[in-house]
Amino acid sequence: MFSKKTLWGSLTALVLLTGTSGVALAEMSASSSEQTSQFRRIEQPLGLKVGVAMLGFALIGLELWWFLLPENPKS
Protein backbone atom coordinates (compact mmCIF):
# COMPACT_ATOMS: atom_id res chain seq x y z
CA MET A 1 0.00 0.00 0.00
CA PHE A 2 1.87 3.07 1.27
CA SER A 3 5.54 3.25 2.07
CA LYS A 4 6.71 4.64 5.39
CA LYS A 5 8.12 7.72 3.67
CA THR A 6 4.75 8.54 2.08
CA LEU A 7 2.91 7.94 5.34
CA TRP A 8 5.24 10.17 7.37
CA GLY A 9 5.14 12.89 4.71
CA SER A 10 1.34 12.88 4.63
CA LEU A 11 1.12 12.90 8.41
CA THR A 12 3.56 15.82 8.67
CA ALA A 13 1.64 17.80 6.05
CA LEU A 14 -1.62 17.16 7.87
CA VAL A 15 -0.19 18.36 11.19
CA LEU A 16 1.28 21.50 9.61
CA LEU A 17 -1.94 22.37 7.80
CA THR A 18 -4.08 21.77 10.89
CA GLY A 19 -1.82 23.83 13.13
CA THR A 20 -1.60 26.71 10.68
CA SER A 21 -5.35 26.90 10.07
CA GLY A 22 -6.03 26.98 13.82
CA VAL A 23 -3.82 30.05 14.23
CA ALA A 24 -5.44 31.76 11.25
CA LEU A 25 -8.93 31.10 12.61
CA ALA A 26 -7.99 32.46 16.03
CA GLU A 27 -6.59 35.64 14.46
CA MET A 28 -9.67 36.08 12.28
CA SER A 29 -12.09 35.76 15.18
CA ALA A 30 -10.10 38.19 17.31
CA SER A 31 -9.88 40.81 14.57
CA SER A 32 -13.52 40.50 13.50
CA SER A 33 -14.72 41.53 16.96
CA GLU A 34 -13.09 44.97 16.74
CA GLN A 35 -15.49 46.40 14.09
CA THR A 36 -12.94 48.77 12.52
CA SER A 37 -13.21 49.79 8.90
CA GLN A 38 -9.57 50.87 8.46
CA PHE A 39 -6.49 48.69 8.18
CA ARG A 40 -3.30 49.72 9.90
CA ARG A 41 -0.01 49.24 8.10
CA ILE A 42 2.60 47.40 10.16
CA GLU A 43 6.16 48.04 9.05
CA GLN A 44 8.45 45.04 9.28
CA PRO A 45 12.24 45.29 9.54
CA LEU A 46 14.14 44.55 6.34
CA GLY A 47 16.11 41.76 8.04
CA LEU A 48 12.89 39.98 8.96
CA LYS A 49 11.55 40.26 5.41
CA VAL A 50 14.78 38.86 3.98
CA GLY A 51 14.87 36.06 6.56
CA VAL A 52 11.31 34.98 5.85
CA ALA A 53 11.94 35.05 2.09
CA MET A 54 15.13 32.97 2.48
CA LEU A 55 13.32 30.46 4.69
CA GLY A 56 10.56 30.17 2.10
CA PHE A 57 13.07 29.54 -0.71
CA ALA A 58 14.88 26.99 1.47
CA LEU A 59 11.64 25.11 2.12
CA ILE A 60 10.77 25.12 -1.58
CA GLY A 61 14.24 23.78 -2.38
CA LEU A 62 13.88 21.09 0.28
CA GLU A 63 10.56 19.98 -1.20
CA LEU A 64 12.03 19.85 -4.70
CA TRP A 65 14.98 17.82 -3.41
CA TRP A 66 12.68 15.47 -1.49
CA PHE A 67 10.28 14.72 -4.34
CA LEU A 68 12.25 15.14 -7.56
CA LEU A 69 15.77 13.89 -6.99
CA PRO A 70 16.22 10.13 -7.37
CA GLU A 71 17.51 8.02 -4.54
CA ASN A 72 20.98 6.54 -4.82
CA PRO A 73 20.87 2.80 -5.63
CA LYS A 74 22.40 0.47 -3.07
CA SER A 75 25.76 -0.95 -4.10
C-alpha positions as CSV (number, residue, x, y, z in Angstrom):
1,M,0.0,0.0,0.0
2,F,1.9,3.1,1.3
3,S,5.5,3.3,2.1
4,K,6.7,4.6,5.4
5,K,8.1,7.7,3.7
6,T,4.7,8.5,2.1
7,L,2.9,7.9,5.3
8,W,5.2,10.2,7.4
9,G,5.1,12.9,4.7
10,S,1.3,12.9,4.6
11,L,1.1,12.9,8.4
12,T,3.6,15.8,8.7
13,A,1.6,17.8,6.0
14,L,-1.6,17.2,7.9
15,V,-0.2,18.4,11.2
16,L,1.3,21.5,9.6
17,L,-1.9,22.4,7.8
18,T,-4.1,21.8,10.9
19,G,-1.8,23.8,13.1
20,T,-1.6,26.7,10.7
21,S,-5.3,26.9,10.1
22,G,-6.0,27.0,13.8
23,V,-3.8,30.0,14.2
24,A,-5.4,31.8,11.2
25,L,-8.9,31.1,12.6
26,A,-8.0,32.5,16.0
27,E,-6.6,35.6,14.5
28,M,-9.7,36.1,12.3
29,S,-12.1,35.8,15.2
30,A,-10.1,38.2,17.3
31,S,-9.9,40.8,14.6
32,S,-13.5,40.5,13.5
33,S,-14.7,41.5,17.0
34,E,-13.1,45.0,16.7
35,Q,-15.5,46.4,14.1
36,T,-12.9,48.8,12.5
37,S,-13.2,49.8,8.9
38,Q,-9.6,50.9,8.5
39,F,-6.5,48.7,8.2
40,R,-3.3,49.7,9.9
41,R,0.0,49.2,8.1
42,I,2.6,47.4,10.2
43,E,6.2,48.0,9.1
44,Q,8.4,45.0,9.3
45,P,12.2,45.3,9.5
46,L,14.1,44.5,6.3
47,G,16.1,41.8,8.0
48,L,12.9,40.0,9.0
49,K,11.5,40.3,5.4
50,V,14.8,38.9,4.0
51,G,14.9,36.1,6.6
52,V,11.3,35.0,5.8
53,A,11.9,35.1,2.1
54,M,15.1,33.0,2.5
55,L,13.3,30.5,4.7
56,G,10.6,30.2,2.1
57,F,13.1,29.5,-0.7
58,A,14.9,27.0,1.5
59,L,11.6,25.1,2.1
60,I,10.8,25.1,-1.6
61,G,14.2,23.8,-2.4
62,L,13.9,21.1,0.3
63,E,10.6,20.0,-1.2
64,L,12.0,19.8,-4.7
65,W,15.0,17.8,-3.4
66,W,12.7,15.5,-1.5
67,F,10.3,14.7,-4.3
68,L,12.3,15.1,-7.6
69,L,15.8,13.9,-7.0
70,P,16.2,10.1,-7.4
71,E,17.5,8.0,-4.5
72,N,21.0,6.5,-4.8
73,P,20.9,2.8,-5.6
74,K,22.4,0.5,-3.1
75,S,25.8,-1.0,-4.1
